[in-house]
Amino acid sequence: MNYSLIIVEITAVLIGLGVLMTDLWISPAARKGLGYAAAVAVGCLLAFATGSLAPQHGLGFRDSFVVDDLARFFKAFFLFGAIVVILMTVEFSSRIASGLSEFFALVIFALVGMLFAASANDLVLLFVSLELITVTFYILTSFQRNRLASLEAGVKYLILGAVASAFMVFGIALIFGSANSTNFRVIAAHQTELATSPVFLLGLLLVLAGLGFKIAAFPFQAWAPDVYQGSPAPATAFLAVGSKAAGFVLLIRLLTQAVPQITAEWSRLLVVMSAATIIYGSLCAIPQRNLKRLMGYSSIANAGYLLLGIVAMSRSGSTAILFYLGGYFFTVLAAFTAMSALAEHIETDEIAGLAGLGRRSPFLAATLTLSLVSLAGIPPMVGFFGKVLLLRSVFESAPGRPDLYLLLGIAVIGVVISLYYYFGVIRSIYWGGSTPNLAPIRTSLGTKVALGTCIAGMVFLGIAPNGYLRIAETAIGGIDSAAGRLKSPALKKVSAHEAH
Amino acid sequence: MEHAAVLHAVESGSKIQDLAWMILVAPLVMAVGTTLFVPRDRTLAAVFNIGGVILSFCLSFVLFCVFGGGSAQCTPFEWLPIAGLDVHIGLHIDPLASLMLLVVTGVASLVMIYSIGYMHDDRSYPRFFASLSLFVFSMLGIVLADNFVMLFIFWELVGISSYLLIGFWYDRPAAADASKKAFLTNRIGDFGFMLGILMVWSALGTVDFAVAKAKLAENPALLGSMAGIAGLLIFMGAMGKSAQFPLHVWLPDAMEGPTPVSALIHAATMVAAGIYMLCRVFFLYTAAPGWPGPLSMLGDLSAATLISLVGAVTALLAALIAVQQNDIKRILAFSTLSQLGLMVMAVGLGAKAANPSAAMFHLVTHAFFKAMLFLGAGSVIHACHHEQDIWKMGGLKAKMPITFWTFLIGTAALAGLPPFSGFYSKDEIFALALETNPILFGVGVLVSVLTTFYMSRLVLVAFFGAARSESADHAHESPGSMKWPLVVLAIPSLMVAWLPLGPFLSESFDPAHPVHLGDIFFGPFNHNPIAAFFGFGAALFGFSLAYSLYWKAAKDPLPTQLGLLSKVMRNRFYFDEIYETIFISLHNLFSHIADWIDRWVISGLMVRGVSGLVNLSGRALRLVQTGNIQSYTFFFTVGVLLVVLLARK
């Protein structure tokens, strides 16, 4: 057992426990400070995890835990996301009646789940890390105990999450029954024989359903709008960014690494899922009046766009997913941070409540506008470039596949529809009806820094995407060489294990 | 010291020319930042935007010092790599560009400082500065562009910012109409410009200036029979932006914008963009002339000759109109038109000498003194409580001494009196005309007489004599922020021509043909005495004519003396009315047809139909989302079945 492989995860757990313990000794007034301290601690961990001292490559714990470029990419992604969410929570703290420190700790525990998910190389670890994420989110979504909507969101997420987990664990059992292993590498080695086993295929489909629930893909999307609407804004943001990305890293590992042959045969299923998710998210977003609910549908539509990268079944497709997630990260965090900062001043989550924001706080209005513009995919924001990459990856795989051309058409229609509802929000920010309250809204320095970073990220990645794109390409290149081509020493060990 | 350090940086390999990116982007950052983040903070908006432009100016100065007469290419990045059309965003610095950078950022800085005072009471103060910054960004883009597509993009951006600024007081119908007129008239020119670019691209296979130039240098007949048409179409762009006949009608109306805008955009820089662009693509006009079949009767007549004719017509027409205008800004506007005509004429004539630097030289001197004249006019208007009729002014000399003296310097420069800068640059043009086309030389001298005449009329009426109205009587000198830019601009108006700009510029075109300039003061009299004496004599004659008519005149004697001609001149030769009857009524007919199609077919059937359908399906789908957990679980299970079903082969 090589424990140094999970040093990042262990440290994250210790930070979470540290936050809980420190809370016992400090005054309630100092809890915001604790949040800043936690953010700094996670920041240090991020610096360590991206540095050269952290484990670079390796396989351990009976091959269930893998560290490669892809895993390290997502670990950095999740750590960064957690920092912004913690800062956002500090801003939001006035709306959390009690247990602020627990909120920080839970965010960090969810982060641990995501860190493990990034390295999962085995269905069991996949399941356990997903459960760690989901269970933490049950609490986070229902954290505003005095708000009925928040409790309702928590219960809905709990019940539907349990159903999804049930299907998933059933699927894992079927896979284990037919493949005699839950390890991705073993499955990858035997996928040709396994492709003929109906039990294995059924099991895989059930696991796919479970992951589809995590990313809110059609037809497993029903929970998203209700939960997004009811949860506290920081929890929603983490759900949108972290949980969705965790789902996608597992999808990439499972579908393109463990069972690429079977996935290729299922392309019709994936095409339909992707198209239906885009159309469903876009169409349902149109009549929405609640901003967070709108973001829920937007998140569904975005899951559809991200699925395009899986449909492409190519390296450029997976790279595009990573790039899009990075852009989505900045965009969504900017939007939700702005919404958290607004929560104190605007009572309602309704879009109409944003009227006059352009005059009350030009900065928050501009931030929301820029992130919506990026979500709508308008250059020079990063959303545009991400969508271009995803569409291009499908286009590259499209020759000879009319269904992919159809899918491209649907994706473009989805983008056009999305312009309508995103710009509806912008319209109400700047040209909304009359508002009695025109008091200026002040934002704290922490929020300004977080928002400034997000805006800079959105604009920079849109204008100069090459550096980040290369990082994403490296991360995807890593899984290709790890897919059993026996290039690195770590992989020789795999084959030894298989022989055994 | 600093200079040496910068030079050292170049030698050590770091690319100093990449500073040009910063010159270009700084105003944009300020414009966007002001609009998004401080749309109401007056002080911050002014400080940011003026700071941004001054930063650009300082960096331009550094580049000017570093590169001197040389040229450099900034690291470009690929923007639109399509097979056969490789468009990159790259910046090109040569003497032409670095001089223009200095002019644009320098005049813009002064105009923006001036605006602190002039626009002080305006409620949209930050918007004004942001729009000016946007304009500076666009203009710098034109100056630095190294290919046609990029030039065209910034060309359009300049059009937009001009539209925004002319219509700055959008609640005044005249301003709103003027901005529309300017934009639409420019669109006509730009349409031709775009066709010209496409033609050059299809003939040469590149949109890059350097590559195109090299290809044409290798084989001057490469454009073949398209040379003439392509050259004229490209010139159409300049015709719109530089307001050449017959697209000149928008410029006088553009004076509805705030006066600093008139000074910066509609006198010094934007209207000069056309001249600059012609100089930038000058290699097209030195190519062998050629016309397609139906136009073959034009024979050896090159596009450049036609261009010089258009310029001469514009110059004469505008000068005639200016003689009978009474609005101080309109007089200056027509004078701008007339001077732009001279520059265009010089570009056209320059084709034979393979060097348009006379036009660029006049552009530079004109930019300074015309900006100063406009700012001076603004100062007068400000002092007289927005009175613009010169016949309601008078006696301002004593009340506004600084404005008067600077205005006088500007007038002397515009009239072409030595040793003011205008004399030298005009002399360049006259000398060129005398060598190449004596008829146009005559037109130039006539324009010069008229120029001195109407400018002297303006000065004599507005500044001398007795005050003719209440507001002129109570006028007083403007505040410091308006006064000092005038004083600063007076220096280059007097002296900029003493610098050896001609040889400096000719580096950009053809190092083998240096222009004869540089002997200060009496140079023009030595190298081409006839041209110089004619220029000088024209100025004197024009002034004495004006003096005899307008010294202490209570009202304009010309209308009675000239009768009908005066009326025609006052009404600008009825161009607006003619365009109104022909084009606008034709246009209205078309627009009624288009409106019907749009209203019923496109909007009704297609747009409303589609959007209604989408909206309806959105509302229907929303019904699925009941919020009921049991039905959600049911959907989930059905979803799993669906997935299994779809996965079956």
Contacts between the chains, C-beta under 8 A, distances in Angstrom:
chain1	res1	chain2	res2	distance
A	155	B	629	7.5
A	156	B	629	5.6
A	156	B	632	7.1
A	159	B	629	5.6
A	159	B	633	6.9
A	160	B	629	7.3
A	160	B	632	5.9
A	160	B	633	6.6
A	160	B	636	6.5
A	163	B	633	5.6
A	163	B	636	5.6
A	163	B	637	7.7
A	164	B	636	7.1
A	167	B	640	6.1
A	201	B	647	7.0
A	202	B	644	6.8
A	205	B	640	7.6
A	205	B	643	5.7
A	205	B	644	5.4
A	205	B	647	5.6
A	206	B	640	6.9
A	208	B	643	6.8
A	209	B	636	8.0
A	209	B	639	7.0
A	209	B	640	4.9
A	209	B	643	6.0
A	212	B	639	7.9
A	212	B	643	7.7
A	213	B	636	7.6
A	218	B	639	7.6
A	219	B	635	6.5
A	219	B	636	7.4
A	219	B	638	7.0
A	219	B	639	3.0
A	219	B	642	5.7
A	219	B	643	7.3
A	220	B	636	6.0
A	220	B	639	5.5
A	222	B	624	7.8
A	222	B	625	6.9
A	222	B	632	4.2
A	222	B	635	5.2
A	222	B	636	6.7
A	223	B	632	6.5
A	225	B	625	5.9
A	226	B	625	7.6
A	226	B	627	5.9
A	265	B	649	7.3
A	266	B	647	5.3
A	268	B	646	6.3
A	269	B	643	6.4
A	269	B	646	4.3
A	269	B	647	4.7
A	272	B	646	5.7
A	273	B	643	7.5
A	273	B	646	8.0
A	280	B	621	6.5
A	283	B	614	6.7
A	283	B	617	5.3
A	283	B	618	4.2
A	283	B	621	5.2
A	284	B	618	5.9
A	284	B	621	5.0
A	284	B	622	5.6
A	284	B	625	6.6
A	285	B	618	7.4
A	286	B	614	6.8
A	286	B	615	5.9
A	286	B	618	3.6
A	286	B	619	7.7
A	287	B	615	7.4
A	287	B	618	5.3
A	287	B	619	5.1
A	287	B	622	5.5
A	359	B	40	7.9
A	362	B	36	6.6
A	362	B	37	5.7
A	362	B	38	7.1
A	362	B	39	5.5
A	362	B	40	7.5
A	363	B	36	8.0
A	363	B	37	5.7
A	366	B	36	4.0
A	366	B	37	6.2
A	417	B	614	6.1
A	420	B	611	7.8
A	420	B	614	8.0
